Amino acid sequence: MAVYHPDGPLILRLRAGDVDALGELYKRYKTSIYRTALAITRDQGAAEDILQESFLRLFTHAHRIRPDVPLHPWLYRVAVNLSYKWLRKQQKQQKATSDGVLEGLAASFHFLPEQWIERREAQEAIREAITQLPLGHRVVVVLFYLEELSLKEIAEILRIPEGTVKSRLHYARRFLRDTLEGRVPVGEIVYEFT
């Protein structure tokens, strides 16, 4: 007897044409897929379109999805690829962060209670620095800090070696540290963001 991931029964129902199964999967993953698309594109309309297209692809490709493995890496991969496509179509780079990423990165700094105003200034400096990262590095930062995915999960989603993910994350951290040094108005800064 096959062992299924918790999403497996819904995938099997979806394969049989059960649209309610798609609705259940949509409820389960819509927030994280939307946030990921929004963080990459920085465009609400594009993020909504990418969210819808991701689930449309889930419906049309359900027969190719394995019910014994987690669904979320496949959905993230689709959303990231659609976001890349949207960015190329726009022929300009957008900010690839969100308040969630800023919170994740800024939370790595140690703040005293009286530093909350300075924290907003720090978040803006972080946002500006992240937009200067190459797109591949920005996506790794978004998936690691906003979606809190592991290095292994990110490697699977982006279909790159885990070592490449580590390298991009290391480069991004170093770039952010160097860029923010002297600009982030906080007391002590811990530069290792993990």
N, C-alpha and C positions, 0 to 999 in steps of 0.2 A: 504494500500500500504506500502511495506517495505521501511524503511529508510536505505540507504546504506552509509557506510564510503566512502570517495573519491576513495579508492582502490576497492570498491565493484563491480562496473561495470566491471573492469578488471578481477576480480576474476570470475565473472559470464561468461565472455567471455572465460577465461582460462578453466573453467569447460566444455565449449562447444568445447574445442580443438583448440581454437584460439591461435596459437603460437605467433602472433604479440602482444597479451596482455601480454604474458610472457616477451617479449622483452621490453615492456614499463615498466613493474614492475622491470625488471633487471636494466634498466637505472635509475630508481628512487632510488633504494636501493643498488646498487652494491658497491658504495664507502663506505658506513657505514658498510656493512657486511664484506667487505674485510678488512677494518681498524680494525674491532673488531677481526676478525680471526688472522690478523697479530699481533695485540697487545698481544693476548693470546699465540700464537704459536711462535712468533718471527722468522717465516720461511716464506719467500715469496711464495715458491712453495706450501707449505701446505695451506697458506691463499688463494691462487688461487684455489686450489683443493676444499677447504671448500666453497668458494664462488660458484663454479660451482655445487657442491653437494647440497648446500642450495637451489639453484634455480631448480635443478632437482627434489628435494623433493617437492618443491612448485608445480611443474607441476604434479607430480604423486599423490599428496595429495590435489589437489585443491578442490576436492569434499567435503573435510572435513573442509575447511576453511570458516569461517563465513564472508559473505560480509558486515555485519553491524558493524564490529569492525575493528580497525586498523590492518594492516598486519604486520607492523614492529616488534611488540613484538614476533610474531610467528617466523619471520625470524631470529631475534636475538637469540631466544631460540635454533633454529636449529643450527645456527653458533656456539654458545657457546658449545652446546652438542658435535658437531663434533670436535671442538677444544679440548675439554676435552678428547675425544676419541683418537685424534691424539697424545696428550701429553702422555696418558697412553701407547699407542703403542710405543712411543719413549723411554719410561722408564727413562726419565730424565726431569727435569724441565728446561724450557727455560725462558729467560727474558720475563715478561708479561707486557711490557710497550711499548710505542712508543714516538716519539717526541711530539705527540699531548698530551699524558698524562703528559709528562714532562712540556710542556708548560702550561697545566692547573694547575699543582701543583706549578710550579715555578712562575706562574703569581700571585699566592696567596701570594708570598713573595713580599715585597715592595722594588723595586730596584731604585737606583738613576742612572742617565744616565751614569756616569763613572763606573758603576758596571757591564757592559755588559760582560767583560771577566770573571769576577767572576761568572756571571750567568751561563756560560757554565760549570764551575767547579761545581756549585750547581746542574745543571741538571745531571751531571754524578754521583754525590753523591746520588741524588734522584733515578736515574735509578738503581744504585747498591742496595739501600735500598729497593726498590720495589721488586726486584728479591728475596729478603729474606722473603717476605710475603708468607703465605700459599696461595695456588692456589685460594681458594674460596674468600679470601680477595683481591687478585690481580685482579680477574675478576670484583669485585664490584668497585674497583678503576678505572679500564679501562672503564667500562660502565658509571660511574659517571663523570669522568674527560675527557675522550676522546670523548665519544658519547654524553655527557651532558644529560643523561637520568635522570629522576626523581627517587626518592627512590621507589615510587609506580611502575613505569615501570620496574625497575630492579627486584623488587620482583616478578612481573608477569613473566618476562623473565626467571628468575632462579627458579621459582615456590617454593619460600620460603617466609615466612612472612616478611612484611615490617620491623618489629622490628629486624629481623635477619640481614636484609640489613643494617639498622642503626647501629647495633652492630658491624658488620664487618667493616663498614666504620669508625666507632669510633675507633675500635681496630687498623685499618690500619693507621689512622691519628696519634694516640698516638705512635704507633711503629715507624712511620716515624719521628715524632718529636723527640722521644728519640734517635733514631739512628742518626739523622742528627744534633742533638744539638752539637755545637762545631766544626762540620765538614763543615757546609755550610758557605762559606766565603762571607757573605753579612752583611750589616749593621744591621738593625732591621729586625727580622723575625717575621711574624705573623703566629702563629702555627695553628690557625683555618683556614683550607684550603677552607672554604666555605664563 
